[in-house]
Amino acid sequence: MNFHTYHERTKHSYTSIRQNASYMDWNNQPSQYKCYRDKFEHINLNDQIQAHRFIYRIGGISAKKSYSSGEYFLRTNPSAGALFPNEIYFQVRGVDGFVDGIYHFEVKTSSVVLLYSLDEDGVERYLGLKNAVEGFIFLTSAVFFRSSWKYKDRAFRYCLLDGGHILGQIEASSYLMDFAVRHLYCFDKVSLNKIFGFEDREFFISASVVGVPRGELPESVEFLLPFVDGTGTFIANKIVEEVYENTLICYERRANNRASHFNFRKDVFEETIFRRRSIREMHKEGISKESFDFIIDTVNQSVMSDCDEKVEIFVIVNRVIDMPLGVYHDGKFIKHGDFSRKAGYLCLEQYHLGENSALTIFLASKSKNYQAMYQKAGIIGNRIYLSANYLHIGCSGIGAYYDDEVSEFLELDSEYMILYGICVGN
Ligand SMILES: Cc1cc2nc3c(=O)[nH]c(=O)nc-3n(C[C@H](O)[C@H](O)[C@H](O)COP(=O)(O)O)c2cc1C
């Protein structure tokens, strides 16, 4: 199945929502944590060590919720349905606080697990790099059943969006250390899936280089890690597996090597990373034009990658002081009027968010590189969350929207795919 067919098949519509009422198989609810056995060395992350804080900020636990059914942990990164389908691995070379090696970030225990000690080798060749990297190379994967358990075939979209949020967190954490980040989408994911022992349950979706080229290209690591179950229960999803395989090759890709320039106070930004949350309901409060400009300026900063896809940002302005109401795209209004009720409807009738927000934003693209495009949408979504929360304005990702009706409302041609919605406001 190609991605066009996949995207078409996984659209929500007024009728699809009513006909395919989602059945939740509570007996098969997957775990959200992957934990390697004790025979691998576990190193507790220590917040006094800079490099450890750097890792923790990306996806560490930042809140505990207690319900009658038990305790749940939320993380610095948001995730559709709080299902957290992504896992984070990283190679580190020449960084204080770590032995050179390849690690897994074990979120459940706030530790990192040394999977392999480097021995003049590394993952660089798998990524098509020309030199050894001093610093970090992150590898983000998706354990898709955590998401397909609930979202069925549409889960591939969420694996990529949530994965994009992880990339956004890598960017945010790197900003605090004055490190640049370059994301990679076009590399030998298949070989890496194999040596990491993922079998057919987990797959790599991206890599992020946070380091500098230094010295000759090392030989490729050639270990075979044991399979570790990251869900507890499992049901295959052939559609998700097929669309992953069919979107591995990058077409006509263009690299972007322009760095981003953010304008956050670093101490306040670090605190924002730890208190970031999704707002559950908004109350029709307006935001200032300065806040609007700050969020838009943050979002429009460059995203460095080996495959930079154009993702277009459409903002339904519901309530911004001293701004007209309407739909804003690329610096100008393309529609005037109060569309707040419509915006709430388009967010699958989540009126408490889409209608009551100050801004309801939709991201759209007609790119050919589905994995790169969708993860970029997640990065943009993450920038919106953090810049809004930085200003004490609420934010929520909206993965559930009426695809075709959003396109129609925005007057987009049929080549466009709607990737993500995000609401901003209080
Ligand atoms: C890709 C994505 C889609 C989401 N879609 C929705 C949505 O449609 N409605 C909603 O209320 N929250 C949505 N959320 C918010 C999640 O429910 C929230 O991130 C999760 O419960 C974790 O809580 P936290 O963000 O406060 O840490 C979405 C989040 C992401 C990242």
The ligand as an SDF file (V2000), in Angstrom:
LIG
                    3D

 31 33  0  0  0  0  0  0  0  0999 V2000
   -0.0850   13.6060   18.1360 C   0  0  0  0  0  0  0  0  0  0  0  0
   -0.9840   13.9950   19.2770 C   0  0  0  0  0  0  0  0  0  0  0  0
   -2.3560   13.9980   19.1090 C   0  0  0  0  0  0  0  0  0  0  0  0
   -3.1890   14.3610   20.1590 C   0  0  0  0  0  0  0  0  0  0  0  0
   -4.5380   14.4200   19.9600 N   0  0  0  0  0  0  0  0  0  0  0  0
   -5.3600   14.8280   20.9530 C   0  0  0  0  0  0  0  0  0  0  0  0
   -6.7650   15.0000   20.7140 C   0  0  0  0  0  0  0  0  0  0  0  0
   -7.2540   14.7930   19.5900 O   0  0  0  0  0  0  0  0  0  0  0  0
   -7.5260   15.4230   21.7660 N   0  0  0  0  0  0  0  0  0  0  0  0
   -6.9960   15.6740   23.0100 C   0  0  0  0  0  0  0  0  0  0  0  0
   -7.7480   16.0470   23.9290 O   0  0  0  0  0  0  0  0  0  0  0  0
   -5.6560   15.5330   23.2550 N   0  0  0  0  0  0  0  0  0  0  0  0
   -4.8360   15.1320   22.2590 C   0  0  0  0  0  0  0  0  0  0  0  0
   -3.4710   15.0240   22.4800 N   0  0  0  0  0  0  0  0  0  0  0  0
   -2.8980   15.2890   23.8230 C   0  0  0  0  0  0  0  0  0  0  0  0
   -2.5530   13.9660   24.5360 C   0  0  0  0  0  0  0  0  0  0  0  0
   -3.7240   13.3710   25.0110 O   0  0  0  0  0  0  0  0  0  0  0  0
   -1.5460   14.2490   25.6780 C   0  0  0  0  0  0  0  0  0  0  0  0
   -0.3190   14.6150   25.1090 O   0  0  0  0  0  0  0  0  0  0  0  0
   -1.3360   13.0350   26.5630 C   0  0  0  0  0  0  0  0  0  0  0  0
   -2.4950   12.7160   27.2870 O   0  0  0  0  0  0  0  0  0  0  0  0
   -0.2040   13.2620   27.5580 C   0  0  0  0  0  0  0  0  0  0  0  0
   -0.4770   14.3570   28.3900 O   0  0  0  0  0  0  0  0  0  0  0  0
    0.4780   15.6230   28.4610 P   0  0  0  0  0  0  0  0  0  0  0  0
    0.6070   16.1810   27.0710 O   0  0  0  0  0  0  0  0  0  0  0  0
   -0.2280   16.5880   29.4000 O   0  0  0  0  0  0  0  0  0  0  0  0
    1.7930   15.1910   28.9900 O   0  0  0  0  0  0  0  0  0  0  0  0
   -2.6290   14.7020   21.4320 C   0  0  0  0  0  0  0  0  0  0  0  0
   -1.2410   14.6960   21.5840 C   0  0  0  0  0  0  0  0  0  0  0  0
   -0.4250   14.3680   20.5190 C   0  0  0  0  0  0  0  0  0  0  0  0
    1.0640   14.4050   20.7050 C   0  0  0  0  0  0  0  0  0  0  0  0
  1  2  1  0
  2  3  1  0
  2 30  2  0
  3  4  2  0
  4  5  1  0
  4 28  1  0
  5  6  2  0
  6  7  1  0
  6 13  1  0
  7  8  2  0
  7  9  1  0
  9 10  1  0
 10 11  2  0
 10 12  1  0
 12 13  2  0
 13 14  1  0
 14 15  1  0
 14 28  1  0
 15 16  1  0
 16 17  1  0
 16 18  1  0
 18 19  1  0
 18 20  1  0
 20 21  1  0
 20 22  1  0
 22 23  1  0
 23 24  1  0
 24 25  2  0
 24 26  1  0
 24 27  1  0
 28 29  2  0
 29 30  1  0
 30 31  1  0
M  END
$$$$
